[in-house]
Amino acid sequence: MPEVILRGCGSTPLGGYLSALGVLRAVTRLLDPEASGYWRSNRLVLRSKLATTDELAGELSKYFEPEAIVSPWNAGSGFAANGKNTTAEAALAWVRDSTDTRLHGLREAVAAGDEVVAQGRVLGWGGKGDDLWDSGRKRDVLQLCRKLFPDAALAWLDAATALVGDEDVAFSRLLGTGGNFGRQDLSVTYLSRLQAIWRDKRGPHWLSSLLNGTESVSYLRDAVGQFDPGRAGGIQSSPFEKADDKGFVNPWALLMTVEGALLFASAVVRRHGADYSGAALPFQVRGATSGFSSAAGGEDALGELWAPEWSAPMRLAELVQLLGEGKAHWRSGPARSALDFVRAIANLGVDRGIRAFQRYVFVDRLGQNPLAIPAGRVEVPSTRRSVSLLAHLDPWLDSLRGRVPSAVASRLRGVEQALFIHATTGKAADLVEVFAAIGHCHETVARSSRAQQAAPPLVLLGSKAIAEALRPRLADDAELRVALALATARDIRAGGWSLSGLRSLLSPVVADSRGRPNWSGRPSPVSLNAGLMAALAEVARRRSMPRLDEAEAGDQRPAVRGARIGFQRGLYARRQDVRALMAGELDEARIADLLAGLLTVEWANSEFRLPYLGNDFIGGALEFLLPFTSVEPLHVPREDGATSPILLRPGNNWPALLLANRSEEVVRDAARRLSISGLPVAVEPPPARVAGERLAAVLLFRLAERDRLRSLNRIAVLPKEKGSLSDQPSDV
């Protein structure tokens, strides 16, 4: 079957997309019932008996019959006959008086509209003065339209409106408010464009221009509407400013756009449920300004359309079924927002056969005129498994919508933006940024009593899967490695899971009798707002105080009594990362955000390791402190080739001394403790060139035995056990 590429009907703008569907619909109903179409390179490819664009344009222009488009429920439709809209009234009179057989269906629809007005007025539904209807009778009028309209006019009624429950009326944002865009009634515009193509000698050329995209003929100057914002006139659209406020319109484009919009007519509200009247057509969801760059500050989205593109030829009946069902599922239900929709795409919760979606956001711009803004194209992937990992985050986010402080609302939008970007790419790097956004949001919630009343502390499950999804970034993201080392740090508790070791100190969160987190009602003991290093140093100071849980494992005792500052479990930090953090080479604000986000994950049953990177040089005071990190004994090699377990503990006063910038005293005490433990120091303790609070923060990290021994080997003379300090890569 011949194929014709509709080069003038691209997937953007929305008018181009709908025109493409409209051409397929018109060809099927008027010229070739076996016609089909599919998308290729953002253009619709039409398969029919019409072999060329010229043949298609000639036949469609010759045999075109308009659809029955009338809107007697709208005040500006011309049915009021009060002389206020002479253009609309003249267009209706033209249809009533015409004997053209091509207008037969339209004449029946106009006659039905006249009957609706007559019966409605008898029933007392008319408005005051020149108003066509009482505003409280809109639903009754629409029900009367459904009763009196001929079958040919029902498609327009269903595409423009939907009745929800017993009282509500839902309007498709695709067609404004019941086929009305501000002061523009689309049914009147449709009749005006119909008159133009039949009365103006440029009519056939306009159709050719629409189909082949050459635009070699002059257009009309009139209101564009929401479907093609780029052709709108107005301020700064030309040197003539307001004097040139009309757009450039191809009459055939509007006719095919409306024809395509009729394909979205279906009983969609039954699918979405009466509790969500905003979903008034397939593939339409609640509007959001996240996920696209052209959103204006403070701009509200009225709704969204996710226009599907398919790769295999599809006949009109199949397309009607696809659009009528409009399947896009997220978390066992229909997608209700842009974020739901993009994650449904990533999770393959959409109709098979769809290759991509073009997203359109409906916003009010140019005064009160709605516009359909293209907001990006999203490919349907084979799968993006990491997207579903955070599905259980949604209830927590939902609880924060509504009456929360503006700062929380702003952070919530940041999380949604990060989730949206990750859903479109599936990249581990974007998942990392999701956790940074979660951390920023959770910290803001923790500082707001009103937000705490709306949402409990967040707990994310599935730590093993999250760790695997983050693993591809561990080799290249030092901030992520540091944040993970801190977030996963915890102590072994009797009775199973409890709050992360740092979470109860860095957030105003306490564990209930079952170990689950609740807001404490008090400020957090330590705040990340003070800065990452200051917060970690203060945590180290608090953990250096004597505690009831400091009983040593087994019979092992330290050579010199001290504090157990570090944690028993968690990801080992790399020596190189600790050195870089001490030197101020890492983005500490990003680490703080990542830490706050990763602390919301329940890491209790997750253990994973980083690949060993080999030897490196650190030097300075840091080499004296690294052997004292971690709580496990060091297995120091002996002359006979065996090892001796030695448990090293930092002094209880080390964090306080370091915070007082008395670092030299701490380094000397470290050398003393090593000597008492049978590890005489072979180098003079150097002066500390790093701020004391940074050195105090080091004591919280958990380093692998290999890295601690490497530091010990640099400052003390040790017998070398064969292979014990090999530089060969291995897991730690």
DRENKOLBA-973482 format. One record per residue: y, z, x of N, C-alpha, C in turn. Coordinates in pm, whole numbers, plus 50000, padded with zeros to 5 digits. Last residue first. Layout:
BEGIN
YZXYZXYZX/...
***
This chain:
BEGIN
495175499253709495425513353736495365521053607/493315471653834493925478853722494095493353760/494285456254144493295461954053494045468253938/494735438954455495105441254315493945447154236/494575455854767493975446154678494355449154533/495445473854946496475466554874495885456154781/493795505454959493805490954976494905484554894/493335531954991494705527454969494825512454991/490605534355022491255542154917492655537354887/489205521255222489415514155096490215521654993/488305550855365488075536555368488235530355230/490895573655386489555570855334489395555855323/492705584755641492615573455549491175571155509/494415615655665493265607555704493065596655598/497965615255668496715617755597495605609855661/501035628055713499955621755789498655625555724/503585620055470502675629455535501615621555610/505035599855361505795611455409504905621655479/503355579755285504565576055357505295588155417/501345591555141500985585855270502205582055352/502675597354906502255608254993501935603255133/502945571754801504135579254839503785590454936/500215566854762500975558054847502275564954892/499475586254579498945587054715499735578154810/500815575754358501215588854410500725590654553/499435551754321500855551454355501335564754409/496825561254264497035552054375498495552054419/497195575954029496885582954153497135574054274/500035564753837498625564353874498405571154009/502465585153678502105575153776500615576053809/504465591853416503065593353455502715582053550/507665607553413506795595853418505395599653465/509235629853437508565627553308507545616353315/510495629553680509405639253662508665637353530/512645612653661511415607653723510235616753692/514755628153571514055619553474512735614553529/515665639153809515005647853710514215639653610/516865616953923515665622553986514935631853890/519005614753747518035603853759516745608753823/520435637853789519805635953658518785624653661/521415634354055520375644054026519685641753893/521775601354185522275612354101521125621454059/520685595154516520595591954374521075603954295/520395602654771521485593354745521485588654599/519575631954936519415624354811520635615554789/518535631555278519525635155175519345626255051/514975635655346516265628655357517255634055255/512945656955536513435653955400514805647655405/511395641355810512445650655768512885647055627/507835637055797509195631855811510175642255761/505415648155746505625642955881507015637355901/504245676855583505155665455578505475661155720/500895686455531502145688055606502955675255607/499155696655301499625682955324500935683555400/498405720855201497595714955307497965700755339/500115732055028498915725954969498025719555075/502215738555187501375749455140500065744055083/503325712555208502775719255326501835730555286/504185707854946503165699255005502515706055125/506115727754922504925728254836503805719354891/508015718555110507365731655127506075732355046/508815694454995508155694355126507415707455150/509985704854763508845695754752508075695254883/512095718954873511025726454807509785717754788/513615697454965513065707055062511935715154999/514265686054718513475678354814512855687654918/515805706854606514565702554542513675695054640/517965707854778517115719654764515775715854703/519085682654735518505685554865517585697754858/520155684054474518935676154497518275679654631/521935696454298521425703454415520095697054455/523095688254057523295680254178522945687954305/522275701053837523425707153904523745699954035/520015687153782521145685153692522425691253749/518415698153983518805684053991519995681153900/518105724253889518775721954017519255707454027/516725719053650518025725653644518795723353773/514345706853748515285699353663516675705753658/513305729253916513705716253970514675708753876/512295753353835513755752153842514225738453890/509565751453851510175753253719511685750953720/508515725554079509035738854051509665739653912/505605705254011507025706954047507475721254014/502335707854144503225710654033504665711354085/499255693054226500645695554263501475697754139/496025698854312496915698354195498325702354239/493645680654477494795689654496495725687754378/490345674454568491325674554458492405685054484/489435655854848489675669354797490695668754685/486865632954943488205635954893488255650354844/485205620355243485225625355105486665627855063/485575614055505485455603155410485385607555267/486095634255673484695630455660484475619355558/488825638555647488335631955768486915627055751/489695630555303489455639555415488905631655533/492135620355056491015617455147490935627655260/492835636854752493335633454885492155631254978/493355632254441492145632454524492515627254662/495445652154248495375641254344494105642754427/495075661153901494965664054045494965651154127/497515652053652496155651953705496155655453853/500065649553563499505663153559498095663753615/502935632053697501595632653636501025646653650/504635637754008504575632253873503125632253827/504495645154269504495655954171504555650854026/504735622354425503425629154421503345640154316/507565616454380506515609054309505145615654314/509245631254548509015635954411507845629054342/509395618654792508985632754791508655637654650/510365593554726509005594454779508505608854777/513025599554655512065596054550510625597054598/514535602654881514075614754813513005611754709/513395574055074514355583655025513715595454954/511045547954961511825555855055512735565954989/509715523454878510685530454795511615538654884/507965493354912508685504054981509715510154886/504605484554816506045482654810506685494554881/501465468454747502315477654823503795474454803/500475458754407500365459354552501395468754614/500435458654131501235448454198501145448954350/497925461253877498525466853999499245455754076/498535457153529497915452553654498675457853775/498535485453312499285474653373498545470053498/496535494453025496975495653162497775483453205/496125515352736496115502452802496815503752936/495055532352460495135533252604495125519052659/495595547752154495785535752233495855539152381/495665567551965494355562152001494455549552087/498395574651935497385584751967496085578752019/500725561751875499985557251993498765565752022/502385551151618501385561651641500455556951753/505765542951672504365538551667503455550351693/508255552251719507805552551579506365548051564/508765547751983508365561251947507925562151801/509765522051984508345523852018507855537951988/512495526951922511635519151834510165521551859/513345542652137513475547852002512585540251904/512785524152346512105537152340512155542852199/514585503652288513145501052283512355514052272/516995517752326516675511952195515185509352182/516695524652600516855535152498516515529852359/516595499452719515425508352728515505519152621/519185491152663518055484052601516795492652607/520565508952824520815509052679519665502052606/519685501953079519275514853024519535515752874/518505476953244519395478553128518985491153053/518175484553596517645480853465518685483553357/519205494553829519015480153822518525475453686/519565520653912520485515253814520365500253796/517695532054073518775524854139519775518854042/515845542153897516645551653973517865544854037/514745517853812515475526253716516365536153789/513515509354044514595501253987515415509353887/511575529854076512615527854178513805520254121/510065524953846510735537853862511855536753966/509125499453903510005501453788510755514653798/507525504054127508675495154139509655497154024/505515520754024506445525954126507705517354132/505005519053673504905512953805505925519353900/503395543653463504575536053505504335530153643/500635543653245501145546253379502365537553407/500835554152911500815542853003501355547053138/499145585152831500215575252821500065564352925/498665620852872498235607452830499435598152828/499895643652963498485641452995497995627452961/503145644053122502255643653006500835639953048/505225666653325504695653753280503755655253162/505545693653377506635686153312506115673053254/504425722253427503765709853389504775701653308/505705740453710505825735953570505005723253547/503825761753927505025754653890504965750553744/502215776054214502465775754071503795768754042/500535758154451501755765854427502075764654279/498125746454402498275754354524499505763154516/496935749554063497815743854165497895752854286/493465748953981494725756253983495625749754088/490695740653783491665736253882492965744053869/488805745553598489105756653689490165752853791/490085728253312488965733153392489365745053476/493595723853312492295718553273491225723753367/495695752753265495235741153342493865736953295/497955760353006496675763653069496135751353139/500295756152869500245752053008498955755853078/501115762152612500055752052627499875747852773/503215779552605501895785152577500785775152603/505495774752883505005771852748503605777652732/508485777453076507115782053051506725779852905/510335746653120510285760653079508845764853051/510215720053159509965728453277509905743253242/510985708152927509545708952952509225717153078/513755709552960513115717252853511615718552877/514105691953176514505705953187513825714553082/513225668053062512495673753175512845688553193/515245664652871513865666552827513045672852938/517375660353046517385672352962515995675152906/516585635853155516735647553243516715660453163/516705619852929515405622252992515475634353085/519485620252878518545625252778517195628552842/520515608453109520915622153075519935628252975/519355583153087518985591953198519365606453171/520485572852840519055573952864518735584252971/523065589652661522655580752770521205583352803/523575604052441524175608952565523905599552682/521995593252249523405589252251524115593752378/519605605352253519735593452336521165588352341/519645640752252520065628252189520155617052291/517505667652185518145659352287518475646052222/516905679151936517125687652055517855680352166/518775665751660517665664651755517945673251877/520045687951405520225677551506519035677151601/517905694751120518795699151229519015687551324/516025685750952517225691250891518215696450993/513755673051036513855687351062515035693750989/511775650350855513075653450912513215668650925/508325648450955509365650650853510685652950925/505185633751044506585637051073507435638950948/502015650951033502865639650996504335643451011/500355672151074500795664651190501665652951159/499835687250858498865676750887499275668151006/502035703550843500735709850869499645699750900/504495682251010504065691450905502665696650938/506645680151291505365676951230505035687151122/510055668751294509045679051316507775674851245/512925653651426511665651951354510735663351392/515375641951537515325653951453514105653751363/514295630551864514655627951725514595641051646/513515638852113514595629152107515035625851966/511415656552069512555661052147513765651752133/509495643751929509965656351873511165661851949/509015622052103509665620051974510235632951917/507655627952336509095626752342509745626152204/504945630452253505565640652335507075640052337/504455622751905504565618652045505315629252124/502825646151688503995638351726503955634751874/499225643051687500475650351661501615641451707/495735640751606497045634651633498185644151605/493505667951676493805653851657495255650451684/492865694251726493005690451587493455676151567/494805700552014493635703951933493885699651790/496235674452204496405685552110495085688152038/497445662752505496255664252422496425676452334/500715647652505499755657652549498565657852455/502175615952600501855626552505500855636152568/503745584652623503485597552688503245608352583/504575561652504503155565152488502815578552551/507265560552577506915561852435505475566152417/507235557152858507815569252800507335571352656/505985532652887505475544052962505985557152902/507655516752725506285519552683505695531552756/509975516352882510025522152748508625525452698/508995503153113509515516953123509515523552986/508295478253002507285486553069507745501153077/510775469152906509675471752812508625480752876/512155466153147512635475853048511555479252947/510675445453267510625458953325511105469453227/508965419753183509985427853117509895442253166/506825404953281508185400253309509295409353256/504405416253206504565411653344506015408853379/504615421452933504625432653027504865428053170/504375401552749505715403952804505715414452914/501715401352660502225389652735503595391852798/501535427052517500995425352653501555413052726/502225428852255503285430652354502825427252495/499785426052128500835416152100501965417052201/498445448652221497955435352260499025424752237/499965468452093499905468052239499445454252287/499375462551827500755461251875500775460252027/496665468751821497085454851797498515452651846/496875496351871496095487751960496505473151945/498425506751660498965506651796498185497451889/498535508551375498005496651442498455495551586/501605520651221500195521551258499785508751332/504625537851242503975524851242502545526351294/506705558151067505475558451147504795544951132/509975571051027509085559451028507875562051116/510955598050821510785592450956509735581450954/511895585950487511315595650580511305589950721/514915577850316513735573150389513215584150480/516955590950177516415578450124515105574450189/517665612650327517195615050190516535602650131/518575599750553517345607550563516785610850424/520985589450459519895580150488518565587550499/522405613450440522185605350319521045595350341/522515622250703521765630250606521475622350479/522185603850988522805603550856521955611450757/520835601051222522135607851229522825608551093/518595586451165518395600351206519705608151213/519685561251127519185568651011519065583451045/520155554851395521285555951302520885563751177/517555553951494518485563751550519685565751457/516595532251347516025545551324516935556451379/518105510751454518215514551313517735528851289/517275510151719518695511551689518895516451546/514505505951679515005518051745516465520651714/514525480751559513995492251485514515505251547/515515465851774516315466951650515835478651565/513395468851953514725473451992515605475251869/511385456651806511295471051830512635476651878/512335430451812512155437151683512115452251704/512155424552080513485426652024513435432751884/509375421152094510025431952170511395434952113/509125398051947508555410351893509155422451965/510235380152124510985383052002510415395351931/508235379752318509595383952355510415387552232/506065369052183506035383252218507425388252255/506795346751912506775349852054506785364952078/507025336351660505775342951693505685347351838/509165322251542508655318351673507285324051705/509735331951291509885317551312509285313051446/509375359251318508495351951228508575336851250/511475365751490510085366851538509125359051449/513645361551317513505353451438512065353851489/513095381651126513165367551087512945358551208/513265405051275511995401551212511965386751174/516005403651339515005403251445513635399551390/517115405751081517395394051164516345392651273/516205430951006515775419250931516005406451011/517575446751194516105446451192515605434051120/520225441351115519765437951249518265437251259/520275452350863520395437750876519955433151014/520125478950943519045473250863519085458050871/522585482351065521375482751149520175476951075/524185480550834524355470950942523115470651032/523305502650689523125489150632523255478550740/524185522850860522745520950838522475507050783/526945519250834526325518150966524825515850955/527405524450566527555510650615526925508850752/524955546350414526195543750489526215529550547/523415534950108523335541550239524625538450313/522385525049837523525533649869523265541649997/520435497549934521175504249829522275512949886/517595502650136518495493550067519225501249956/515725519350238517075520450293518055510950225/513325512850130513895525750090515335527350140/512725489250262513135488750121513805501650078/511885499150510513125491350502513635490950359/509505511350425510555519450488511895512150481/508045489350328508435500250237509545509050295/507805472850575508625468950460508985480550367/505995479750767507365484250788508205482150661/503625467550722503795480750661505135486950694/503845444850881503995443350736504235456850669/503605441951151504635451151102504855449750953/501635422951192501445436451246502405446451185/502125397251115501585406351013501455420651062/502935384951351503925387051245503425397351143/500865379651522501635391951547502615394851436/499815354751447499125367051407499995379551423/500615327751328501365336551418500905350651386/498965296151310499065310251271499955317351372/499875270051302498455272651280498285287251241/503015270351111502185270551232500715271051197/505405251150967504245259150929503275258951047/508775253451080507485246851082506395256451036/511795254750926510735263350977509415255750966/515185247750975513885242350936512805250751002/518365259350848517295257850947515995253150887/520105260550638519985272350725518795271550817/522535242750460521285241950536521215253250638/523975255850175524155254850319522795253550387/525315246449888523975247949945524065245450094/527975264249730527525253649819526125256849868/530025271549449528825273949527528475261649611/533405279549435532455268649424531215271349509/535575295549440534405300649370533345289849354/536735286249749537085293249627535845299149565/534855276349940535875267649879536325273649747/531785293049852532825289449946533785279949875/529075312049789530355308149730531345305549842/525815298749873526915308149892528155302849821/522455294749915523545292049821524605302949837/520665280850175521265293150125522445289450037/517635264850246519005263450196519465276850139/515265253750482515865265150412517305261850372/512505233950473513935233750502514585244550416/509275238250606510235241550500511635239950554/506285218950676507495226250714508305229350589/503875210450568504065210050712505245218450758/501455217550330502895217950360503065219150511/498755220250323499295206750315500775206150340/498495250150129498005241550237498515227350215/501105271650036500205260849997499785252750119/501085302550229501745291850155500705281150122/500595322150425500545325750284501265315550198/500505320550700499785310450622499605314550476/502215336650828500905342550799500035333150716/504525321950839503865325450965502455330550943/505115321350564504845308950637504065312050764/505595348250521504495341850449504115328750518/507865350850674506645357450722505425352250648/509635336450522509375331550656508135338350713/509565352050285509135338150284508785333450424/510575377250352509215375950300508705361750316/513165368550423512305374650523510845374150479/514125359550178513985350050288513055355550396/512095374549917513295373450000513055363250108/509695374349789510885377049708512175375649787/506505360349761507655362649848508905363949763/504085377149556504965365649583506115369549674/501595397049735502475394049623503345382149655/500295405849963499545405149836500445402849715/502205402150170501725415450133501165415449990/503295371850041503465381650150503075395250098/503055337549956502625351449936502835359750062/503915311849776504335317549903504095332549890/503525284449569502875295949630503475299549765/504385267949342505315273949439504735285849512/503605255649103502945267849148503815275349248/505355234149082505185243148969504545256249009/505085220649321506355227349295506235237149179/502395211749288502815219349405504075227349376/502525197349047501665209149057502085217949174/504295177149120504645186049010503815198749016/502735164849316503975171449354504435181149246/500705154149162500375164249263501615171949306/502195136149011501465146948943501105158149041/503165118649213504085126849136503365138549069/501115120449513501615114049391502455123949312/501505120949858501315129049738501915121749618/500335116850189500885110750067500515118749943/500925145250404499985135650347500575129850218/502865163950472502565153250567501605142750513/505745178450315504305176850326504015164150406/508165203650288507855190150336506355189250358/509955223950050508755220550128508725205850171/512755243950070512295230850027511105226350112/513675272449953512895268050069512185255150028/516725284749849515665275249819514995271549950/518335315149753517855305849854516785296749795/521415331149649519995328049637519615318249746/523895339449724523555339749581522075337649559/524975360149984524165348549946523735350049801/528195369750080526995372850002526285359949967/529865376650383529505366750282528205370750212/530735391350595530895396950462530495387750349/531315362650792531305377150784531565382050643/529235334350714530545340350737530455355450722/526605317350875527005327250775528355333150814/525605300051061526855296150995527295306050888/523135307751168524335310751244525625307951170/520495325851007521215313451034522615316651083/519235350550974518425339251015519165326151030/520755365250685520095366350815519365353350846/521795364950436522555357650537521945359150675/519845358650144520165367050259520905358650360/518685358549800519505353349910519725363550020/515375357049680516635364449688517395360049813/514075323349645513975337649669515365343849670/512105296149541513435302349547513265317249558/509695283649498510205283949633511655288749640/510425275849155509495276749268510215276149402/512905296548995512275283749020511355285049140/514065321348967514055312648851513525298848879/514205350749055513325340249100513115330448987/515745369848925516415360849016515545349449063/514175386648780514705375148710515415365448803/511775405548813512585398648914513115385748856/510235415648619511075425148689511945418448794/508585396648515509855398748445510765408348518/507095375248757507175387948687508545390348630/506475351448877507145361548957507205375048887/505225337748668504525339748792505155351048873/507075337348468505795344048440505035346548569/509025321848579509295336148565508005343848535/508265295148572508105302748695508275317648677/507405271648417507465285548365507295295148481/509625246248551508315251848519508485266048470/511315222348729511225228648597509805233348574/511585207948955511455222348972511395229748839/512075182348888510705185548930510495200448946/514775180248847513925182248729512495185648767/515815173549092515885187649052515005190348931/515545145749093514685153849177514675168449137/517575139348909516185135348882515215143548965/519775148749050519405155448925517955151948889/519675129949261519605144349287519175152049163/520025105649133518715108449193518565123249227/522715109149050521665106148952520285109449008/524005113349296523975123949195522875121549093/523575088249416523075100349480522995111749380/524955070049259523495070049256522905082649317/527645075649333527135079149199525615079349190/528665091149612527855079549574527255082649439/531835104149690530585105249617529965091449595/533885124749867533395111149864531995111249802/536245147749709535235143549803534875128949788/539725156349697538495151549634537535146649741/542165163349807541195173949785539925169349715/544645155349932543425147549944542235156849923/546655172849920546845160549843545585151949845/545975192250103545645194549962545825182049877/545765169950377545605183550327545285183950178/545965146450506546765147550385546605161050317/544195145050715545595148050747546465150250624/541315162750578542005150650619543445154250653/540385187650546539385177150544539985163650582/542285207450530541825203850664540685193650663/541435213850196542275217450309541565214250440/539485186550052540175199250052540965201550179/536135173649990537515172450040538145186250050/532705170750092533755176850011535115174750074/530615162350238531455151950181532595157650096/529195184850315529885177350418530795166450365/527795194450092529075200550129529875192450230/526045183849866526395177049990527745182050039/525665200649643524515194249705524815187549839/527665212149492527065220249598526065212649684/530375188149440529395198149397528725204649517/532325168149468531005166249527529985175749468/534695151949262534095164649305532665162349353/535725119849402535525129349293534915142049350/536005087349466536635099949505536545109449387/533235065449544534215071049452534815083649512/532965045249848532485054449746533605058249650/532365012749986533265023849958532735032149842/529495005050185530295002550066531165014750039/527675011350376528595000450407529484996750289/525585030350426526915034250376527965023750413/522895030850513523905023250589525335026750551/520675042450390521545050850471522625043450547/518915030950213518775027250354519725034750447/519485043749965518115041950009518005039150159/522265043849933521505056349922520135054949986/522825016549955523365025850053522595038950052/521605007049723521105002749854521575012249963/523295019849536521875023349542521275019149676/525725007049589525615021649606524155025949617/525064981149515525304983949657525254999049684/524904983049235523694980049314523864983249462/527784990949187526614998749149525364995649229/530064976649221529464982349343528174989849314/531024970348976530244959949042529594964949172/530724995448730531344991348855530444981148925/529145001748509530424995048487531044989348614/526885014648598526725003248508528024995448489/527765035048760526825025548818526635013248729/529535049048582530045042248701529065031748753/527905060748388528875050448349529335042448470/526655078948557525875068548491526785057148445/528715095948626528115087748731527285076448671/529125107248371530205099748436529655090748545/526705120448326527095109348237528195100948300/526865139448538525755129948531526125117948444/529075154348465529135146348587528035135748586/527995166448239529135157448223529255148448345/526035182248359525635172148260526755161948237/527465199548523526665189148585526235178448486/530725208848506529495208548427528675196648474/532775227048711532075214148701530795215748620/533895250848760534475243148648533775229648631/531035264348881532445267448862532965260148739/528685244648783529185248948912530685251748900/525965245248565527425246448573527805251848711/523345247948495523885234548512525385234148524/523115276148481522775267948366523325253748374/524825279748737524575288648624524355280048500/523145259048972524265267848939523915277948832/520715247749026521585240848931522705250148883/519555264949205519535250749237520505242949150/519515288749082520625286249173520655271749219/518675290748747518265285448875519495282848962/519125320248565519615307048599519115303048737/517725338748299517785336248443518245321948467/518495362048058518485347748087518635346248237/516965389447876517655383447990517525368347992/515455399547659516915398847650517565390147758/512745401247695513235400147558514735397647550/511805381947980511645393547894512185390847754/513845354648036513095365348101513015377248008/514135320048031514245332347952513315342648012/515985298448237514695304548208514945317448132/517585266948319517565280548265516135285448251/517255242048441518545248748451518505263348409/514675233248390515145233548529516405241948544/514475234548114513635243348195514105244248338/516365215048039516515228747991515715238348079/515195192448158516505197148202516735211548160/512825190948007512755192348153514085197648208/513625186447745513135199747781513065201747933/514235160847673515345169347717514885183147765/511905148947582512535143447702513645152347757/511345161947342510565165147461511245160547589/514475171647185513315162847200512595166047330/515475204547075515525193747173514295184747162/515075226046902515585213546847515555201846945/514005247647047513435244146918513835230046873/515625249547268514205246747289513545242447159/518025256047138517895243447211516425239847230/517385281647051517615271146951517525257347016/517285294547295516065293747213516195282947106/519955292147368518935285547448517615284347372/521165308147174521495293947181520415286347258/520135333247238519815327147108520075312147109/521295337247489519835336147478519445329547347/524035338547420523535328247510522025326347496/525455356547270524465348247199523855337547290/527535369647385526315377247364525195369347299/529665351847379528995354347507527685362047491/529725327547131529865341847157529045344847283/530795294547226529775304347187530265318547212/533235280247263532105273947196531115284347144/536545290647200535295292947272534125287247193/538905289047065538305276447108536995278247185/538345317946879539295307446912538595294546946/535235331846977536555333546921537455322046966/532115313446926533005322746993534355323546923/529275312846702530435307046766531345317546826/527225322346555527155324546699528375319146772/526755319646281527795328846327527775331646475/525115300446184524515313646205525525323846259/526785278746195526395283746063525835297946075/526815275346470528045279646403527745284946264/524205266646513524685278946576525935284146508/524115242246378523325253446328523815266746386/525955227246542526145228746397525395240846343/524815228946798526155234346773526375236746624/522375215946749522385229746799523735236246770/523265190646680522605198846579522565213546621/524245181646923525165182846809524565191946702/521835181047064522895190347104523905192446994/520585160246931519995173546922521025184146962/522245139447013522155142646871521575156646850/521675139847284523035142847240523035146647092/518955131947273519315145147327520715149247284/519165106247171518435116347095518795130447143/520545094247383521195095347251520485105847166/518595095447584519825103247600520555104747466/516715077547486516355091547504517575100447517/518325053447485517695058647365517375073747378/519545039247682520125052247648519465058847529/518405014447693518145023547806518665037547778/519425000747478518095006747464517765016347578/522685005147370521855001347484520505008447474/524545011947193523315006147135522355001747245/526755040347182526055029647254524815024847177/527905061947066528275048847013527485037447077/526905083747212526675082947066526895068647014/527895077947468526455077947444526175076247295/530655080347424530105067947477528595066847451/530835106947349531125096647249530575083147294/530285119047593529345120747483529565110047376/532595110847734531265106947782530225108247671/534625122847585534565108347590533195103547636/534085149847639533985144947501533895129747497/534575150647915533245153547863533085148147722/537325144047916536365136047992534955137947937/538575163947767538535150347713537515141547785/538395193647696537725186147802537525171847755/539765202547476540095208447606539465200947722/539055193647224540105186447295540465191947430/536875204847114538155211547088539305204947161/534095200147127534975190647057536315197147019/531905212647236532845220847159533815212247078/530545194947392530055196847254531005205447171/531365194247653531945184547561531535186447417/530655213647833529735202247817530275191447724/531895237447886532505225247936531665212847918/530275257347781531555254747715532165241547759/526775251847741527935253547829529225249747758/524805244947567525035259247585526265262047672/524415217647577525265222947469525495238047478/523925197047798523995211647812524865217747702/521735170047883522805175547800522755190747808/520005144247987520705155548049521885159547960/517425126447992518145132647880518805145547930/517835101148250517155112548189518045118548080/518255065248227518675078848261517805089348193/516485039048368516805045648242517125060248272/516505009548558516765023948553517135028448411/515994983148615515194989448510515485004448493/517804975348818517614967048698516974974848584/517584994449018518884992148955518734984648823/514914990849086515335003649029516695002148960/514914964549188514104967949072514584980949006/516724966449409516924956849301516174960749175/515614986749570516954988449514517174979049395/513124974849635513174987749565514524989649498/513984952449775513214950749652513254963549569/515274965249991516024956449901515304954449769/513154978650112514244986450054515044977949956/509934964250023511134965650106512174974150035/507764964749847507504963549990508724965950077/506394981949589507674976249633507714976549785/504204996149526504034981649528505304974549574/504455023949755504415018049621504205002949635/505415051849925504335042049917504245037049773/508085063450112507635059949977506565049249985/508835089950312508215076650317507605073950180/511715108150374510615105850282510135091450298/512385122950693512675112650593511465111050502/511685139050906512755143650816513205132950717/509385126351011510645126851087511845129550996/508115122450697507895119050837509245118450907/506535131650395507655133350487507235129950630/505475109550125505265120450221506415120450320/504405096649805505355098449914504975109950004/503455071349566503295084349632504305085049746/502705053249265503535055849382503275069849438/501465045849036500605049649147501395052949274/503355036748855502765050048832501855054748945/506185020848915504835020948970504215034848954/508565022148749508145009948819506695009848862/509165046148609509755033448564509095021048625/507925068548715508045067748569508535054048521/507995063148994506725065748926506855063748775/510715060349048509815049049072508505050948996/511585086348984512065074848907511165062848925/510215102049179510005104449036510415092248953/511215091249418509785091049391509495092849243/513935097249377513505083349389512005082249361/513835125449376514255118249257513845103649260/513145131649635512195134849528512525127049402/515525122049749514235116549790513175119249683/517395138749629517445124349601516125117849639/516745163249745516495161249602516535146449564/517575157250012516195161349981515865158749835/520305151349976519395141450032517955144650000/521275175649876521355163649794520435152649844/520905192250096520065194149979520105182049888/521345168850378521605181150300520685182150179/517935170350486519245176750475520285165950454/515895152350473515605165850423516855174650421/517395120850360516795130150455516555143850394/517795092550255517375104650181516645114050276/518195069550390519385076250337519075089050262/515695060350448516505065350558517765072450510/512835059950328514125062250263515075068650364/510615035550421511245047850467512615049050401/507945023350245509375021650265509955035250306/504825006850262505595019050282507055015750308/502244991750058503464991150142504175004650149/498805000050086500005000050000501245000050089/
***
